[in-house]
Amino acid sequence: MNPNFQRLMSEAAQMTRSGQLLAATQAIQRALRGNADEAAAPAGDERLHELRPTARDNHSIVLDGLVRVIDEATAKASPWSKANVGNWADAERTGAGTSPVEPAADSAPTPVHDPALERWSDGSFTHGGRSVAYKLYVPPLTAGRTAAPRPLVLMLHGCTQNPADFAAGTRMNALAREQGFVVLYPAQTQRGNAQRCWNWFKTQHQQRGRGEPALLAALTQSIMARENIDPARVYVAGLSAGGAMADILGRCYPELFAAVGVHSGLPAGAASNLPSALAAMQGGPATGRAAAQGTGAAPPVIVFHGDADATVHPRNGAALVSAAQDNTGSAAPRVSEGRSAQGQGFTRSEYLAGDSSVAAEHWRLHGAGHAWSGGSTQGSFTDPRGCDASAEMLRFFLAHPKKTQG
């Protein structure tokens, strides 16, 4: 190993332990560029940020994601925006209201709700000594829609994001209202990770029955029992670190999740610590296929990744699809080219399983950076010019209910 690289990575680890996150990130960036004497890139260097049409003046780089800190002045017009649902960051700092750090009990009493009413609510859950806060969207029972069990989508935000911001950016609640499915948004806290990243790169959070996967699976099952969810139509999706954790959950709990959506994420097993995580983010995973962390075949997966992503290398999207090919035949994929309504190009590759169903989809977004394709500017890390990733994920999910046994 290059001695300068080794020295800078060691310094970065020490800075991280002492809380000097910006300085640690700058040291890592110098190491990855191979120049120990180069001055750190300025905080506003767009090469290190996701593609975002709306310019922000308060750019900052953070560790574990090399992403921009959320501008607290997110648009207030959205019914899902943080301004309209309460300030999660303030609640975490002060302990005011319902704190997302220390829920009071393993599970709250089941409230009595009118199923005809729309709900956008806060909750908390504890399992195995770990706690998680969440936001839950339940659509109304509109005319012609019965009270039959509904689908559930678990949505995992990226670094520095929170549930309200992620809901606003992806517009998943608007789709849920139209099509009648429930959306669950867990919240990572600064206690769990300094930049609110899901800990996809740590081995204790990559295994069935342990860490964050166990907590998120238990939370999902709790909501399923409380909200009359169809067990054959439970899905998980995420962005960046949340996308990496979504893939881990699909592999750890294939009996729970019927399909997985990963946007700008990494495959399960891509890293086992911070240095290997940064290496995978910059150049792709060390191996072409992810390591299975659970039992049984992994569920179908749909992957979106910008080919100009400077935060998580596009090779990671290809590796996710390569791992999913364990469930497909050897035939070449069906490939189609297209453009979004705003003109951004994409290449869509569909990989078929033995029964001719689509086991994996790979959307390569041409010229796109590290941002949710087709998202709203009312949330962070979005690219409104792209194809509608939320709608395409939902289309893929609903086409893949869990197959019954026997």
LUMLONU-751666 format. One record per residue (C-alpha): residue in three letters; x, y, z. Coordinates in steps of 0.02 Angstrom, whole numbers, plus 50000, padded with zeros to 5 digits. Each point is the difference from the previous one (the first is absolute). Last residue first. Example, Ala and Ser with C-alpha at 12.3 -4.5 7.8 and 13.67 -1.06 7.14 Angstrom:
BEGIN
Ser506844994750357
Ala499314982850033
This chain:
BEGIN
Gly476664872749869
Gln500705016950045
Thr499235016449951
Lys501035011849894
Lys500315017050075
Pro499195013649897
His501105006149859
Ala499055010749874
Leu499535011750143
Phe501835002850037
Phe500525003649820
Arg498635013149977
Leu500445007550169
Met501825001149953
Glu499545008149833
Ala498885012950086
Ser501345004550127
Ala501395000549869
Asp499065012749893
Cys501205002749855
Gly501255013950024
Arg499925018949991
Pro499345001750179
Asp501694994850071
Thr499864997750188
Phe501235000050145
Ser498955010450121
Gly498115001950002
Gln498855013849935
Thr500974999049837
Ser498934985049957
Gly500664983549935
Gly500134993949821
Ser501614990650035
Trp500554999950182
Ala501745007950004
His501844995549988
Gly500365005649822
Ala499104997749835
Gly500835001949830
His499174984249934
Leu498924990850126
Arg500374981549993
Trp498414991050051
His500314981850044
Glu498534988350021
Ala500084983050085
Ala498974984150013
Val498815004149857
Ser498834985149977
Ser500424987649862
Asp499784984950115
Gly501874997150002
Ala500315017950056
Leu500225014349878
Tyr501225014550010
Glu499345016849941
Ser501205013949946
Arg499435018149991
Thr501155013149923
Phe499635018050043
Gly499985017249922
Gln499505016350082
Gly498805010049890
Gln498805007950123
Ala498634987449960
Ser501274986550036
Arg500954991949859
Gly500124982249938
Glu501094985349952
Ser499504981750014
Val500954984250045
Arg499274982750028
Pro501364990650093
Ala501054986249924
Ala499474982450046
Ser500964991050137
Gly498514997650114
Thr499605010850150
Asn500054998150189
Asp501895000850015
Gln499815014949885
Ala499555010250153
Ala501835000950048
Ser500435007049829
Val498595012750017
Leu500705006550163
Ala501764999949924
Ala499425010849854
Gly499295012750121
Asn501644999750097
Arg500995002949841
Pro499095016849990
His501185006950135
Val499165007250154
Thr500415018450025
Ala500545005549826
Asp498424993549915
Ala500175004049814
Asp499284983249942
Gly498505003050112
His499344984550087
Phe498284992150014
Val499804981850050
Ile498454988950005
Val500164983850098
Pro499104983350008
Pro500144991050168
Ala501574991050059
Ala499894981150000
Gly499964991650170
Thr500945003850158
Gly500865015950051
Gln501605009649971
Ala500354995949818
Ala501685007449951
Ala499865012249857
Arg500714996249830
Gly501345008949900
Thr501225000450142
Ala500995014950068
Pro498475011049989
Gly500055015549889
Gly501335013349976
Gln499635015050111
Met498574993250104
Ala500824983050014
Ala501635008050061
Leu499045010850123
Ala499114984750069
Ser501654990350008
Pro500745013950107
Leu498435001450109
Asn499814981550041
Ser499314983849928
Ala499635005249821
Ala499074994549843
Gly499164985650093
Ala498255005249952
Pro500045009949839
Leu500195019049994
Gly498785014249975
Ser499545013549873
His498184994650006
Val499614982350059
Gly498264992449992
Val499654982850076
Ala498634987149974
Ala498874988150100
Phe500745004550170
Leu499604988950149
Glu500554982549945
Pro501545007549918
Tyr500575006850169
Cys501915001450001
Arg500185002149813
Gly498615012749983
Leu500565008950158
Ile501805001549935
Asp499375007049835
Ala498965013050094
Met501525004350108
Ala501005004449844
Gly498545010249935
Gly499895009350166
Ala501865004049988
Ser499645007049826
Leu498105000749982
Gly498804986750061
Ala498644987549959
Val499124985850091
Tyr498444990249953
Val498554990950083
Arg498694992949883
Ala499724981750046
Pro499765004450184
Asp498495011149956
Ile499995013350135
Asn498595002250126
Glu500765015250087
Arg500494993350171
Ala500704983049952
Met500965006749850
Ile500635014750104
Ser500774988150126
Gln500734989149863
Thr500865015149922
Leu500705005350168
Ala500684982450028
Ala500845000249829
Leu500745017250034
Leu500704994850170
Ala500714983549935
Pro500835008749852
Glu500665013850114
Gly500984988850115
Arg499854981149997
Gly498754986449956
Arg500524998549819
Gln501695007649967
Gln500715015849920
His499885012050147
Gln501294991150109
Thr501154999749847
Lys500065018949985
Phe499885008049828
Trp498095001249993
Asn499935010950155
Trp498485010349951
Cys500625017849984
Arg499375013150123
Gln501615010349983
Ala500714995650172
Asn499264982549993
Gly498874991150125
Arg500035014350126
Gln499845012249857
Thr498344991849961
Gln499364988749862
Ala498165002449967
Pro498814986649937
Tyr498805004949858
Leu498504988449976
Val498855001949850
Val498264992149988
Phe499194996249832
Gly498415006249916
Gln500455004649822
Glu499715018749993
Arg500405003450183
Ala501554989349991
Leu500585009249844
Ala499855016650094
Asn500884992250148
Met501484994649891
Arg500385017849950
Thr501854995150002
Gly500635016750063
Ala498595003950121
Ala500014982550075
Phe501895000750020
Asp499915017050087
Ala498644994150119
Pro500934983750037
Asn501705008050036
Gln501525003349892
Thr501815002550051
Cys500504983449917
Gly498664991749894
His498214995450044
Leu499304982450015
Met498204997649936
Leu499014984550054
Val498584997649875
Leu498414991350060
Pro498614992449894
Arg498195000050063
Pro498884987250085
Ala498185002349946
Ala499035015050067
Thr499195003149831
Arg500375013749874
Gly498515005449894
Ala499905017250078
Thr501595004450093
Leu500704990750147
Pro501275012950056
Pro501864997249982
Val501124994950146
Tyr501685008950014
Leu501114995250145
Lys501465009750073
Tyr501304991050101
Ala501035000050158
Val501204985850035
Ser500624991750158
Arg501244986150032
Gly500024988950154
Gly499384984749906
His498515009449929
Thr499355017450033
Phe498735009849898
Ser499515018249981
Gly498595008949909
Asp499575015649903
Ser498475001849889
Trp499405004149825
Arg498224993149994
Glu498595000849871
Leu498294995850067
Ala498814986149943
Pro500824987350114
Asp499435009950154
His501384996450123
Val500074991650170
Pro501765000550067
Thr501024984250033
Pro500975003350158
Ala501795005549964
Ser501364987149980
Asp501564995550096
Ala499715014850114
Ala500575017850034
Pro500865003049835
Glu501775006550026
Val500815008949853
Pro498575005149885
Ser499325011150139
Thr498135002850003
Gly499865017850062
Ala501575008650059
Gly501574989750025
Thr501045015449961
Arg501174994249862
Glu498904986349928
Ala498445010850004
Asp500955014149916
Ala500574988549859
Trp498264992849976
Asn499195017049975
Gly498134997649984
Val498834993849864
Asn499665015549896
Ala501735007649999
Lys500764982949970
Ser499124998949833
Trp498654987049967
Pro498585012449967
Ser501195008549878
Ala499975019049995
Lys501375002350128
Ala501504997849887
Thr501524994750098
Ala500805013850103
Glu501024987950106
Asp501194997649855
Ile500524981950014
Val501854996950018
Arg500754995149832
Val500714982849969
Leu501654991150019
Gly498974985850074
Asp500894993250152
Leu500775016950044
Val499265017049963
Ile500325013649872
Ser499205017050017
His499015011149884
Asn499145015250074
Asp499685009649839
Arg498784988049916
Ala499644999149813
Thr498414991249943
Pro500374988249854
Arg500834987050111
Leu501274987549936
Glu500764992450157
His501505007950078
Leu501854996449999
Arg500355006749826
Glu498965015250049
Asp501435007250104
Gly499065011050125
Ala500974994250153
Pro501635004249916
Ala501084985249952
Ala501344996050128
Ala501725006749962
Glu501134987849912
Asp501494993850102
Ala499424982150021
Asn499634998049816
Gly499284983349947
Arg498255006449962
Leu499294987050120
Ala501195005750137
Arg499575018449973
Gln498144995750011
Ile500294990150159
Ala500895014750081
Gln498585011649950
Thr498744988050075
Ala500934999350164
Ala500105019050009
Leu498125001249973
Leu499644986650129
Gln501065006350145
Gly499014989950129
Ser501504993150096
Arg499724982349934
Thr499845006849823
Met501615009950016
Gln500934984350055
Ala499304990249852
Ala500475014049880
Glu501785000350067
Ser500154981349967
Met499295002449825
Leu501255013949968
Arg501484989450058
Gln499484984849897
Phe499765010649843
Asn501695008550027
Pro500834983150026
Asn499284992849837
Met499394982550039
